[in-house]
Amino acid sequence: MTTTSRVGSSLPALDEPVRRAGPAGEGSRALVDGTGLVGRASEWAGLGAFLDEATQDGAALLLTGEPGVGKTALLSATADRAVAAGIRVIRGGGVEYESDISFAGLHQLVHPLGAELALLPQPAREVLEAALGFGTGPGPADMAILHAALSLFAEAARERPLLLVVDDLHLLDRASWYVLSFVARRTGGHRLGVLAALRTGIPELPEHLRLPEMPLAPLAEADAIRLLSRRFTGLPRRVITKVADQAQGNPLALLEFGALASASRTTGSGPPGPGSGPARELRADALTPQELEVAELAAASLPTKEIAARLVISPRTVSSHLYRVFPKLGISSRAALRDALTDRQRMTPAGPHRTR
């Protein structure tokens, strides 16, 4: 399957309005606005070709990229595009607190297919019901679960094309990962599409899905400036250019840095500094464990490549984490990290002033 063939005429055009389906996730607001997708014309055309192929003979595609690069935005836009073309869409995704629960991800995809599940031959139906906790009996064999899941999705796609959209694949439980991989490689002959998004730079993932990939690169400088100019109309060109340079094309960082610059210009107070009231405290509490690790190493003056080596992640992922950390801590440079993290320790229960 290629991602460069023509876009079907039945699908919405690039500049038509795009409505988001379901909750917005990582970077979703960064690429989608009232007129379409910013800086993603090639990817949008490729996703149109993917939908064409999926509705005719089945297809699978994996969107890959760093945090904040816009994977969720493209998933949501493509899901809306599919619905507009008459395709049935079922959405699921990895959830961190369910990543240790076998078949939690598969449950999200199977639950809306109760009517189709009832149409399966009894052995296949009982296999899925047992695996998902709907029924009783001993745990079925792995191969039986894989075949039963494929049979269910093929049945659901019999009368109307079906698109399975799975976000945050890196957080999916291992059992669901293997089922989705099995199904995605066997969509041929069914009007079934599997579209998933995977964050790059995570070493502990299961074996590679071996699916066609569409890697998402950061936005080009011109597109980054275009995005900022559309979203923050009051910012002068020199500020927009500076923000674009700081964010290095990461859409989520562009919006977060742009919002900080816009707020600072509105209040006339300059960028909010560490320890500047309740908003600062909320940002500090929002750091994820890996963001905190990256921030602490950066505060110790370690270069990006050394941080990446220590945490076994890519240098680009380190930069992306820092782009998220700066707005959360109300800072704009590495030089301010040490003071910001010291203030964070004072304000959080885990800090040195915690009463035991």
C-alpha positions in Angstrom: 0.0 0.0 0.0 1.3 3.4 -0.9 0.3 6.7 0.6 0.8 8.8 -2.6 -2.1 7.7 -4.8 -5.0 10.0 -5.7 -7.6 11.0 -3.1 -11.0 9.7 -3.8 -13.6 12.3 -5.1 -16.1 11.1 -2.5 -13.9 12.3 0.4 -13.9 15.9 1.7 -11.3 18.2 0.1 -8.3 19.5 1.9 -9.7 23.0 2.6 -13.1 21.9 3.7 -13.9 22.3 7.4 -12.9 19.4 9.6 -14.8 18.5 12.7 -13.1 16.5 15.4 -14.5 13.2 16.4 -14.3 12.3 20.1 -12.0 13.8 22.7 -9.0 15.7 21.4 -5.7 14.2 22.3 -2.0 14.9 21.9 -1.5 17.9 19.5 -5.1 17.7 18.2 -5.6 21.5 18.3 -2.2 22.1 16.6 -3.2 21.1 13.1 -6.9 21.3 12.8 -8.7 24.6 12.4 -11.8 25.9 10.6 -10.1 25.7 7.2 -8.3 22.4 7.3 -4.8 21.1 8.1 -1.8 23.4 8.3 1.3 22.1 6.6 0.0 18.6 6.1 -1.1 18.6 2.5 1.0 15.6 1.5 -0.1 13.6 4.6 -3.7 14.5 4.0 -3.5 13.3 0.4 -1.9 10.1 1.6 -4.6 9.5 4.1 -7.2 10.0 1.4 -5.5 7.3 -0.7 -5.4 5.0 2.4 -9.2 5.4 2.9 -9.8 4.7 -0.8 -7.8 1.5 -0.6 -9.4 0.5 2.8 -12.9 0.8 1.4 -12.1 -1.2 -1.7 -9.9 -4.1 -0.5 -8.7 -3.4 3.0 -5.6 -1.4 4.2 -3.6 -0.6 7.3 -1.4 2.4 8.1 0.6 3.5 11.0 1.3 7.2 11.8 4.5 7.7 13.7 6.2 10.7 15.2 7.4 12.5 18.3 5.0 13.8 21.0 3.0 16.8 20.0 3.7 16.5 16.3 0.0 16.1 15.4 -0.7 12.4 15.2 -4.0 12.7 17.0 -5.0 15.6 14.9 -4.6 13.6 11.7 -6.4 10.6 13.2 -9.4 12.8 14.2 -9.5 14.5 10.8 -9.3 11.2 9.0 -12.0 9.7 11.2 -14.3 12.6 10.3 -13.4 12.3 6.7 -14.3 8.6 6.8 -17.7 9.2 8.4 -18.5 11.8 5.7 -17.7 9.2 3.1 -20.1 6.7 4.7 -17.5 4.6 6.5 -18.3 3.2 9.9 -15.6 4.3 12.4 -14.8 2.7 15.7 -12.2 4.5 17.8 -10.0 3.2 20.6 -6.6 3.9 22.1 -4.0 3.0 24.6 -4.6 4.2 28.2 -1.7 4.2 30.6 -3.6 2.9 33.6 -5.1 0.0 31.5 -1.8 -1.0 29.8 -1.4 -4.0 32.2 -5.0 -5.3 31.6 -5.0 -7.9 28.9 -7.4 -7.1 26.0 -8.4 -3.7 27.5 -7.7 -2.1 24.1 -9.5 -4.8 22.2 -12.5 -4.3 24.4 -12.9 -0.7 23.2 -13.1 -2.0 19.6 -15.3 -5.0 20.2 -17.8 -3.4 22.6 -19.7 -1.4 19.8 -20.0 -4.5 17.7 -22.5 -6.5 19.9 -24.8 -7.2 17.0 -22.0 -8.5 14.8 -20.6 -10.5 17.7 -24.0 -12.3 18.0 -23.7 -13.3 14.3 -20.4 -15.1 14.7 -20.3 -18.9 14.8 -20.7 -20.0 18.4 -17.0 -21.2 18.9 -15.6 -17.8 17.7 -18.2 -15.9 19.7 -17.4 -17.8 22.9 -13.7 -17.3 22.4 -14.1 -13.5 22.3 -16.6 -13.5 25.1 -14.2 -15.5 27.3 -11.2 -13.4 26.4 -13.0 -10.1 27.1 -14.7 -11.3 30.3 -18.2 -11.4 28.8 -18.5 -15.1 29.3 -17.2 -18.0 31.5 -14.9 -20.9 30.9 -11.2 -21.4 30.5 -9.0 -18.9 28.8 -8.9 -19.6 25.0 -5.8 -20.2 23.0 -4.1 -17.2 21.6 -4.6 -18.2 18.0 -8.3 -18.8 18.6 -8.6 -15.2 19.9 -6.7 -13.8 16.9 -8.9 -15.6 14.4 -12.1 -14.7 16.3 -11.2 -11.0 16.4 -10.4 -11.0 12.6 -13.7 -12.8 11.9 -15.6 -10.2 14.0 -14.1 -7.2 12.2 -14.6 -8.9 8.8 -18.2 -9.5 9.6 -18.7 -5.9 10.7 -17.2 -4.7 7.4 -19.4 -7.0 5.3 -22.3 -4.6 4.6 -20.4 -1.3 5.1 -16.7 -0.4 5.2 -15.2 -0.3 8.7 -12.3 1.8 9.9 -10.6 1.0 13.2 -8.8 4.1 14.6 -6.4 3.5 17.5 -4.5 6.3 19.1 -1.5 6.1 21.5 -0.6 2.6 20.4 2.5 2.7 22.6 0.2 2.6 25.7 -1.9 -0.4 24.4 -1.8 -3.5 26.5 0.4 -6.2 25.0 -2.4 -8.7 24.3 -4.4 -6.1 22.3 -1.2 -5.0 20.5 -0.8 -8.5 19.1 -4.5 -8.8 18.1 -4.4 -5.5 16.3 -1.2 -6.4 14.6 -2.7 -9.7 13.4 -5.8 -8.0 12.1 -4.0 -5.2 10.5 -1.9 -7.5 8.4 -5.0 -9.4 7.2 -7.3 -6.7 6.0 -6.9 -7.7 2.4 -10.1 -9.0 0.9 -12.2 -7.1 3.4 -13.5 -3.5 3.3 -11.6 -3.0 6.6 -9.1 -0.3 7.5 -6.8 -0.1 10.5 -5.3 3.4 11.2 -3.1 3.7 14.3 -0.7 6.3 15.8 2.5 5.4 17.5 4.9 7.6 19.4 8.5 7.2 18.5 11.5 7.0 20.8 10.0 4.4 23.2 12.4 1.4 23.5 10.3 -1.0 25.5 7.6 -1.6 22.9 6.7 -5.0 21.6 8.0 -6.2 18.3 7.4 -3.8 15.3 4.0 -4.0 13.7 5.5 -4.3 10.2 2.8 -2.1 8.7 3.1 0.7 6.1 4.1 3.8 8.0 3.5 7.5 7.5 6.2 9.3 9.6 5.2 12.8 10.7 8.0 15.4 10.7 7.9 18.7 12.4 6.3 21.6 10.5 8.4 23.5 8.1 9.2 27.1 9.3 6.8 28.7 6.9 4.0 26.4 8.1 4.8 27.0 11.7 4.6 30.8 11.2 1.4 30.3 9.3 -0.1 28.3 12.2 1.0 30.9 14.7 -0.3 33.8 12.6 -3.7 32.2 12.3 -4.1 31.3 15.9 -2.5 34.4 17.5 -3.5 37.3 15.3 -2.3 39.9 17.8 1.3 38.8 18.0 3.8 40.9 16.0 5.9 39.1 13.3 9.1 39.3 15.3 7.5 37.5 18.2 5.9 34.8 16.0 9.3 34.2 14.3 11.0 33.8 17.7 8.3 31.4 18.9 8.6 29.4 15.7 12.3 29.2 16.2 12.0 28.0 19.8 9.4 25.3 19.0 11.3 23.9 16.0 8.2 22.9 14.2 6.5 20.9 16.9 2.8 21.9 16.6 2.0 21.4 20.3 5.0 23.5 21.4 4.1 26.2 18.9 0.7 26.6 20.4 1.9 26.4 24.0 4.7 28.9 23.4 2.4 31.1 21.3 -0.2 31.1 24.1 2.4 32.2 26.6 3.7 34.9 24.4 0.1 36.1 23.7 -0.8 36.1 27.4 2.4 38.0 28.3 1.6 40.6 25.6 -2.0 41.0 26.9 -1.1 41.5 30.5 2.1 43.5 29.8 3.8 41.6 32.5 6.3 39.7 30.5 6.6 35.9 30.5 5.3 34.4 33.7 8.3 33.3 35.9 8.8 30.5 38.3 6.6 30.6 41.4 4.2 33.2 39.9 1.0 32.1 41.7 -1.7 29.4 41.3 -1.2 29.0 37.5 2.5 28.3 38.1 1.6 25.6 40.7 -0.8 24.0 38.3 1.8 23.9 35.5 4.4 22.4 37.9 2.0 19.6 39.0 1.4 18.7 35.3 4.9 17.3 34.6 4.9 13.7 33.7 7.6 11.4 35.2 9.7 11.4 32.0 9.3 15.2 31.5 10.6 15.6 35.1 13.6 13.3 34.4 14.4 15.3 31.3 14.0 18.6 33.0 16.3 17.6 35.9 19.0 16.4 33.6 18.7 19.5 31.5 18.9 21.6 34.7 22.1 19.9 35.5 23.5 21.3 32.2 23.6 18.0 30.4 23.4 18.4 26.6 20.5 16.9 24.7 22.4 14.0 23.3 23.6 12.9 26.7 20.1 13.2 28.2 18.8 11.0 25.3 21.5 8.4 25.9 20.9 8.2 29.6 17.1 7.8 29.2 17.3 5.7 26.1 15.2 8.0 24.0 15.9 10.0 20.9 17.4 13.6 21.0 14.2 14.8 19.3 12.1 13.3 22.0 14.2 15.1 24.6 13.6 18.4 22.8 9.9 17.7 22.6 9.7 17.1 26.3 11.5 20.3 27.0 9.1 22.2 24.8 6.3 20.8 27.0 8.1 21.5 30.2 8.9 25.2 29.6 5.3 26.3 29.4 4.2 24.1 32.3 6.9 25.8 34.5 6.3 29.2 33.1 9.8 29.6 31.7 11.3 30.0 28.2 14.9 28.6 28.5 17.1 25.9 30.1 18.8 28.6 32.2 15.6 29.0 34.3 15.1 25.3 34.8 17.0 24.9 38.1 15.1 27.6 39.9 11.8 26.4 38.5 12.4 22.8 39.7 13.5 24.0 43.1 10.2 26.0 43.4 8.3 22.9 42.2 9.8 20.8 45.0 8.7 23.4 47.6 5.1 23.4 46.3 4.5 19.7 45.8 3.8 17.1 48.5 6.9 15.1 47.5 9.1 18.1 48.1 11.5 18.6 51.0 8.9 20.3 53.2 6.5 17.4 53.3 5.4 16.4 56.8 5.7 12.7 57.4 
